[in-house]
Amino acid sequence: MRARILAATGALLLDEGMAGVTIERVAELSGASKTTVYKWWPSKGALALDGYFHAVESALAFPDGGDVEVDLVAQLRSLARLLTGTPAGRVIAGIIGQAQTDPDLADVLLRHYSGPRRDLAVEVLRQAQECGQLRPDLDLDVTVDQLWGPFYHRLLLFPNMPITEEYATALVRNLLAGIRT
Amino acid sequence: MRARILAATGALLLDEGMAGVTIERVAELSGASKTTVYKWWPSKGALALDGYFHAVESALAFPDGGDVEVDLVAQLRSLARLLTGTPAGRVIAGIIGQAQTDPDLADVLLRHYSGPRRDLAVEVLRQAQECGQLRPDLDLDVTVDQLWGPFYHRLLLFPNMPITEEYATALVRNLLAGIRT
């Protein structure tokens, strides 16, 4: 039932944005009672972010082929497709936007979506570091910001600039090899 | 008079956010007539973004010492101080947030602030590239996203994470030298 509720929420969110997500419609679409939905999710925001996570999780899975460059390129190219080939980009941009003036939503965004995704990325980078593929003194949180931050920079500040698979590849190559001559 | 109007707008904006900026208060504070303000700025949003640009321009100036690493570190450390030591960070986060659901503000943000600042950054990187300090095949727009995007990633998605001068330095070192072993 939990998975059906999340699937219904994710579908409503990607179809209609935050405005389309109401506890009533989620209950109707999933076959759950409203009481059940309320029991598991304290707020509409928490439900929406969990539904978003559920909807995008498989697209954003990290492959584990053992070569950090290959794995990062695959994950970031999948993110590029998600942000530009589906409504997910505009949906998450709207949520991040609203979070700037809505502290409750900001808290839910961090705890239910951006925080867990960052933790996962740091863990993937830590494994590569422990295998000797990344510099031992590297700050992995700074690295996360330089690989995933650029997508949000374009999404939120430069909606006129393309987010393509080539863009994803260039981000990884630049950071791994460096840009100096 | 133009400079006085922009200074008044910037001061109101940094003190009180977008809600504090009204044509009336800008006119009063600068000594200009409302007609004059309306003549030069078609909307409150355009005036506010020009006021923001005016207020932060000197803090975000690019030094030109001839060494791209030194110059970038200085500019980005200054940005870190601005975003965390002054109200500018919360102000621009609020504007970017509102722009996600307000196409007019998004257009004004791009034309009056983020676009011109990106053009300036690309120009600085192009000069370093022409001097042979950056790889000749480098996509300078991707580079901009990897140096400035991380600040907005933390500001907008991870308000719990610090934006310090050490952070700024790490961003430049990572990207210039690369993170691979």
Interface residues (C-beta under 8 A of the other chain):
Chain A: E69 A93 G94 I96 G97 Q98 A99 Q100 T101 A106 L109 L110 S114 R118 G132 Q133 L134 R135 P136 L138 D139 D141 V142 T143 D145 Q146 W148 G149 P150 Y152 H153 R154 L156 L157 F158 P159 N160 M161 Y167 A170 L171 N174 L175 L176 A177 G178 I179 R180 T181
Chain B: E69 A93 G94 I96 G97 Q98 A99 Q100 T101 A106 L109 L110 S114 R118 G132 Q133 L134 R135 P136 L138 D139 D141 V142 T143 D145 Q146 W148 G149 P150 Y152 H153 R154 L156 L157 F158 P159 N160 M161 Y167 A170 L171 N174 L175 L176 A177 G178 I179 R180 T181
